[in-house]
Amino acid sequence: MNLERDYLPFTVLGIICLLCATATTIGGSEKVGLWMVAMNPIFVLLSVACLSISWIRWSKATEKD
């Protein structure tokens, strides 16, 4: 396991956070609950950060020296 080139856990966490943020935006507090609406900014920040980290690691792993 190479932590410099391991991007899959960040991709999975980013997709999960993106799905939570999307469900919160579409559903509102009636469908998903008030605590999810309060966590929506955190879900958005985590999804952007995790997907950015995974993109950077993936691009470094696929570039040829």
N, C-alpha and C positions, 0 to 999 in steps of 0.2 A: 504494500500500500504506500504509494508516494503522495504525500500531502500536497506537494506543489502541483501535481497534475491530476489530482482527484477532483472532478467537478460534478459528478453525479449527485452526491448528497445535497449540494447547493441548488442544483436544478430541481430536485424533487421538493425541497423545502420552499423554493421560490414559487413553484406551481401551486403548492398547497396554499400558501399565503395569498397568491393571486386569486385562487378560487374562493377563498374566504372573503376577500375584499369585494369580489364581484357579486357574491351572494348577498353581502351586506348592502351593497349599492342598489341592487335590483330588488331585493326583498324588503328592505326597510326594517324598522323595529317591530312591526307586527309579525313578520315571518321568522326573523332570526333572533330576535331578542334585543334588549337594550344594551346588554354588555357587549354584543358583537358590534353594534353601532359605535360604541365608545372605543372599541379596539380597531376600528377601520383605519385610522391613520397609521397605526403600528403595523397592520397587515400590509398596507401599501408600501411603507418604508422597507419592511423586511423582504417583500417580494422583489422590489427594485434592487435592493442590495444583494440578495442571494443570486438573482439572475445575472446581475453585473459581474459578480465574482465568478460564477460558473462560465460566463462568456469569456472572460479574460483568461481563465485557466484552460478552457477548451482551445482558444486560439493559440495560446502558448504551446499546448501539447501537440497541435496539428501543424505548426509551422516547422519547416525543415531548416536545419542548420547548414 
